[in-house]
């Protein structure tokens, strides 16, 4: 896996902790309306996510259904009757289920996607064209945080209740390729998207290790 950019340490990351903010209703009483903390889902699409694992057919069909994928007409089977499923299919299933919980528990939360292989792509809430980070940018903590912060206004501005359909469409459509694993840069880009937020935002990494 790709290491964190030079100079990035746990203490450096902790110094970037978000600061509290809130929004306000325009009303006679001007009652503060807290902004729901954002959730950034950082998804591994590196080459290893194409690997297939044998699972019972019922489990495989549950994964494909949760991932909102069409089950293959002739799934690849092992000699003992199990069915092979890719890691990226399991990733999609896990992310859709996480989105189920977020929508049910707090539909006002903002949800953003950051995907990575050799490069990092900030999709956010899919409100606008995504941002691809590559080359020397991936080795600079400052550039990665700045890219995430810059993308925030365009790509993390709507509650998940408004963006759920397009988010689900993008999650189902992502595919793994033969790239490396820019995990550290992806996390820093996600951190840049939320570092100006209130305490409580989350960055959730979905990867195979």
Secondary structure, DSSP 8 states (H G I E B T S, - for coil): -----TT--HHHHHTT------EE--SSS--EE-----EEEEEE-SGGGG-EEEE-HHHHHHHHHHTT----TT--B-TTS-EEEEHHHHHHHHHHHHHHHHHHH-TTS-EEEEEESSSEEEEETSSS--EEE-GGGGG-HHHHHHHHHHHHHHHS-S-HHHHHHHHHHHHHH----S----HHHHHHHHHHHHTTS-TT-EEEEE---
